[in-house]
């Protein structure tokens, strides 16, 4: 298998697995790290400390507040942390021990997050994870795109890890004017703009919704020469805000347009998966029909075959049978995913096509059966 073929196989597998778990508020964000509150909840020890002495390879911190793990510290009022902290005595830090020591009384391995008085207060006041998410999130709203980079990033992480329904429940507390400003602000990190695009699409006020539609459509049409971080969030927000009009627009400009960049199309697939799971205004069958258009593009056929199989969109069967005979669809990964769709399909024409393929290319059918046995794709 070529390197390109392997990566496409992995992409198709991830497309299947994406439907198996709980969808985050930001399915368009990747690599969202745990927030400070999440790290506090998971840590063996969590504390706020003040640097009192710098040594060659370590620093001494005086403990002001111990949020978790006091039993591992005993009566200690200071801790020695192996770190290259070059700040001056008096500086504050959040201190974590992620794992308890292997032996009772063993050394603690500390993680240091430098903070100032503002971010220390933010950390100490942040509601714990036992508080329902929809009640926790409003605490973090004022810190989105805060001038303090640590607070801005941490608040974003809270929203990135929240459930979509929880974010939708409090979206009215987000300033739509600020969201639109962040979407066009070059100083805002691109990896956050996918979430802001989705949040803008969730606008509850009609005037805000119209402004969001106008802005998101403009951002979607902007030319770009490379992969656009956040573009899938623009598409997702546009679908939520404009419904079937947005879907028609995406079909014409991306899915059915052979000149549309591969990266933009892959973003569109992510947005349509999201909408198929959580959207309300467009029937699922209509979304499936849009995704089905990509069976005409061999570079996307294996990915969408997994999605269509998982959605049980058996109306795609005639098209899958047709493209399997085309020269452009002879790559092994592509054929494996398309045949996997037919193996999962209960229709008679699918069964007849599989019987024919067993005679013509038995190795392709065997590969598809092995994939289904391992991952259950399309079931």
C-alpha positions in Angstrom: 0.0 0.0 0.0 1.4 3.5 -0.8 1.8 6.1 1.9 -1.0 8.1 0.4 -3.2 5.0 0.3 -2.4 4.2 4.0 -3.3 7.7 5.1 -6.6 7.6 3.2 -7.4 4.3 4.9 -6.7 5.8 8.2 -8.9 8.8 7.3 -11.8 6.5 6.3 -11.4 4.5 9.6 -11.5 7.7 11.6 -14.6 8.8 9.7 -16.3 5.6 11.0 -15.0 5.9 14.5 -16.1 9.6 14.7 -19.7 8.4 15.0 -19.0 6.1 17.8 -18.3 8.5 20.6 -19.8 11.6 22.2 -19.5 14.6 19.9 -17.9 17.7 21.4 -19.1 21.2 21.0 -16.2 21.8 18.7 -15.9 18.8 16.4 -14.0 21.3 14.2 -11.2 21.7 16.7 -8.3 19.3 16.9 -6.0 18.5 19.7 -7.8 20.5 22.4 -5.8 20.0 25.5 -7.3 19.7 29.0 -8.2 22.9 30.8 -6.7 23.9 34.1 -9.9 22.8 35.9 -9.7 19.4 34.1 -6.1 19.0 35.1 -7.0 19.9 38.7 -9.7 17.3 38.7 -7.5 14.5 37.4 -4.3 15.4 39.4 -3.1 13.5 42.4 -2.0 16.9 43.8 -3.1 20.4 42.7 -1.9 23.5 44.5 -1.2 27.2 44.1 2.3 28.0 45.1 4.7 31.0 45.4 8.3 30.8 44.3 10.5 31.6 47.3 13.9 30.3 46.3 15.7 29.3 43.1 18.3 26.6 43.1 20.6 25.2 40.3 18.1 22.6 39.1 15.1 23.2 41.3 12.8 25.8 42.8 11.2 26.0 46.2 7.6 26.9 46.3 5.6 27.9 49.3 2.1 26.4 49.2 -0.8 28.8 49.5 -3.8 26.7 48.5 -3.9 22.9 48.1 -6.9 21.9 46.1 -6.2 18.2 45.9 -3.9 15.7 47.4 -3.0 17.2 50.8 -2.6 13.6 52.1 0.3 13.1 49.8 2.0 16.3 51.1 1.6 15.7 54.9 2.3 18.8 56.8 4.7 20.3 54.2 4.4 24.0 53.7 6.9 24.1 50.9 7.8 21.8 48.0 10.9 21.3 45.9 10.2 21.2 42.2 12.7 20.3 39.6 12.2 22.9 37.0 14.0 25.5 34.9 11.7 28.3 36.3 13.7 31.6 35.7 11.2 33.9 37.3 12.0 35.9 40.4 10.9 34.9 44.0 7.3 36.0 44.6 6.1 34.6 41.3 3.0 32.4 41.4 2.4 29.0 39.8 -0.2 26.3 39.6 1.4 23.1 40.6 0.2 19.6 39.6 1.3 16.1 40.4 -0.4 14.1 37.6 0.4 10.6 39.0 0.9 9.6 42.6 4.4 8.2 43.5 5.0 4.6 42.7 5.9 3.9 46.4 4.5 5.4 49.5 6.6 8.4 50.5 8.3 8.4 47.1 9.2 11.6 45.2 6.5 13.7 43.5 6.9 14.7 39.9 5.6 18.2 39.6 4.2 20.1 36.6 4.5 23.9 36.8 2.1 26.3 35.1 3.2 29.9 35.7 0.4 32.3 36.6 0.0 35.8 37.9 -2.6 37.1 40.4 -5.3 37.3 37.9 -4.9 33.8 36.4 -4.3 32.4 39.9 -7.7 33.8 41.0 -9.3 32.5 37.8 -7.9 29.0 38.5 -9.1 29.0 42.2 -12.6 30.2 41.3 -13.2 28.0 38.3 -16.1 25.7 39.0 -15.2 22.0 39.4 -16.3 19.3 37.0 -19.1 18.1 39.3 -21.0 21.3 38.4 -23.2 20.6 35.3 -21.4 21.8 32.2 -24.2 24.2 31.1 -23.8 25.9 34.5 -20.0 25.9 34.4 -19.5 27.4 30.9 -20.8 30.9 31.7 -17.9 31.4 34.1 -15.5 31.1 31.2 -17.3 33.4 28.7 -15.6 36.6 29.8 -12.2 35.0 29.4 -12.6 34.1 25.7 -10.0 36.0 23.8 -8.8 37.7 27.0 -5.7 39.8 26.8 -4.0 37.3 29.1 -3.0 34.5 26.7 -3.3 31.8 29.4 -6.8 32.7 30.3 -7.9 33.0 26.6 -6.5 29.6 25.8 -7.9 27.9 28.9 -11.4 29.3 28.4 -11.4 28.1 24.8 -10.4 24.6 26.0 -13.5 24.5 28.3 -15.8 25.2 25.3 -13.8 22.8 23.1 -14.4 19.9 25.5 -18.1 20.7 26.2 -21.0 18.8 24.6 -22.7 20.5 21.7 -26.1 20.6 23.5 -24.6 22.3 26.5 -23.0 25.0 24.4 -26.2 25.5 22.4 -28.1 25.9 25.7 -25.9 28.9 26.8 -25.1 30.4 23.4 -27.5 33.3 24.1 -25.0 34.5 26.7 -22.2 34.8 24.1 -21.9 38.1 22.4 -22.6 37.5 18.7 -21.0 40.9 17.9 -17.7 39.7 19.5 -17.9 36.3 17.8 -18.2 38.0 14.4 -15.3 40.3 15.2 -13.1 37.4 16.3 -13.8 35.5 13.0 -12.2 38.3 11.0 -9.5 39.3 13.5 -6.1 38.0 12.2 -4.8 38.1 15.8 -7.2 35.4 16.9 -5.6 31.9 16.5 -7.1 30.1 13.5 -7.6 26.9 15.5 -10.3 28.8 17.6 -12.2 30.2 14.7 -13.9 26.9 13.9 -15.7 27.0 17.2 -16.5 30.7 16.8 -18.0 30.0 13.4 -20.2 27.3 14.8 -21.2 29.6 17.8 -22.1 32.4 15.4 -24.3 30.0 13.4 -26.2 29.2 16.6 -27.4 32.9 17.0 -30.9 33.0 18.5 -31.7 36.6 17.5 -32.9 36.9 13.9 -30.8 40.0 13.1 -27.7 38.3 14.4 -28.5 35.1 12.5 -28.7 37.1 9.2 -25.4 38.8 9.9 -23.8 35.5 10.7 -25.0 33.9 7.5 -23.6 36.9 5.5 -20.3 36.7 7.2 -19.9 32.9 7.1 -20.8 32.8 3.5 -18.2 35.4 2.7 -15.5 33.6 4.7 -16.4 30.3 2.9 -15.9 31.9 -0.5 -12.6 33.6 0.3 -9.9 32.1 -1.9 -7.1 30.3 -0.1 -4.0 28.5 -1.3 -3.7 25.9 1.4 -5.5 24.0 4.2 -7.7 26.4 6.1 -7.9 25.8 9.9 -11.5 26.5 11.1 -13.1 26.2 7.7 -15.2 23.2 8.7 -16.5 25.3 11.6 -17.6 28.1 9.2 -19.4 25.4 7.2 -21.0 23.9 10.3 -22.2 27.3 11.6 -23.5 28.2 8.1 -25.5 24.9 8.0 -27.0 25.6 11.4 -27.9 29.2 10.6 -29.1 28.8 7.0 -30.4 25.3 6.8 -31.1 23.9 3.3 -30.0 27.1 1.6 -26.6 26.5 3.1 -26.6 22.8 2.0 -27.5 23.8 -1.6 -24.7 26.3 -1.5 -22.2 23.8 -0.2 -23.3 21.3 -2.9 -22.8 23.8 -5.7 -19.5 25.3 -4.5 -17.8 22.3 -3.0 -19.3 18.8 -3.4 -20.4 18.9 -7.0 -17.6 21.3 -8.1 -14.6 19.3 -9.5 -12.4 22.3 -9.1 -13.0 22.7 -5.4 -9.8 22.1 -3.3 -9.5 18.7 -1.6 -8.9 20.4 1.8 -12.1 22.4 1.5 -14.1 19.3 0.5 -12.8 17.4 3.5 -13.8 20.2 5.8 -17.3 20.0 4.2 -17.5 16.3 5.0 -16.7 17.0 8.6 -19.4 19.7 8.7 -22.0 17.4 7.2 -21.2 14.6 9.6 -21.7 17.1 12.4 -25.0 18.3 11.0 -26.2 14.8 10.3 -25.8 14.0 14.0 -27.0 17.3 15.5 -28.7 19.4 12.9 -32.5 20.0 13.1 -33.6 21.9 10.1 -32.5 19.7 7.2 -33.8 16.1 6.9 -31.0 13.5 7.3 -31.9 12.0 3.9 -31.2 15.3 2.3 -27.8 15.5 3.9 -27.0 12.0 2.8 -28.0 12.8 -0.7 -25.5 15.7 -0.6 -22.7 13.5 0.6 -23.5 10.9 -2.0 -22.4 13.4 -4.7 -18.8 12.7 -3.6 -19.0 9.2 -4.9 -18.4 10.8 -8.3 -14.9 11.9 -7.0 -12.6 8.9 -6.6 -10.4 10.7 -4.1 -13.3 10.9 -1.6 -15.2 7.7 -2.5 -13.8 5.5 0.3 -14.4 8.1 3.0 -18.0 8.8 2.1 -18.7 5.1 1.6 -17.9 4.6 5.3 -20.2 7.5 6.2 -23.1 6.3 4.0 -22.8 2.8 5.3 -22.8 4.0 8.9 -25.9 6.1 8.1 -27.5 3.1 6.3 -28.0 5.2 3.2 -28.8 2.2 0.9 -30.1 4.6 -1.8 -26.4 5.0 -2.6 -26.2 1.4 -3.7 -26.6 1.8 -7.5 -24.0 4.5 -7.6 -21.5 2.4 -5.5 -22.0 -0.5 -7.9 -21.5 1.7 -10.9 -18.3 3.4 -9.8 -16.7 0.0 -8.8 -16.4 -0.7 -12.5 -14.8 2.6 -13.4 -11.0 2.7 -14.0 -10.5 5.6 -11.5 -11.8 3.4 -8.6 -9.3 0.5 -8.8 -7.1 1.5 -5.9 -7.3 -1.2 -3.3 -8.3 1.1 -0.4 -11.1 2.7 -2.4 -12.4 -0.7 -3.5 -12.2 -2.1 0.0 -14.4 0.7 1.4 -16.9 0.5 -1.5 -17.2 -3.2 -1.3 -17.6 -2.9 2.5 -20.6 -0.7 1.9 -22.2 -3.4 -0.4 -21.4 -6.2 2.2 -23.3 -4.2 4.8 -26.2 -3.4 2.5 -29.4 -5.6 2.8 -30.5 -4.9 -0.8 -30.6 -7.6 -3.4 -28.7 -5.6 -6.0 -25.9 -5.2 -3.5 -25.8 -9.0 -2.8 -25.7 -9.7 -6.5 -22.9 -7.2 -7.0 -20.9 -8.9 -4.2 -21.4 -12.3 -5.8 -20.1 -11.0 -9.1 -17.1 -9.4 -7.4 -16.3 -12.7 -5.5 -15.8 -14.3 -8.9 -13.9 -11.4 -10.6 -11.8 -10.0 -7.7 -12.1 -12.3 -4.7 -9.1 -10.7 -3.0 -10.9 -7.3 -2.9 -13.9 -8.9 -1.3 -11.8 -10.8 1.2 -10.0 -7.5 2.2 -13.3 -5.7 2.7 -14.7 -8.6 4.8 -11.5 -8.5 7.0 -11.9 -4.7 7.5 -15.5 -5.1 8.5 -14.7 -7.9 10.9 -12.0 -5.7 12.6 -13.9 -2.4 12.8 -17.6 -3.1 12.1 -17.5 -0.2 9.5 -20.8 0.6 7.9 -22.8 -1.5 10.4 
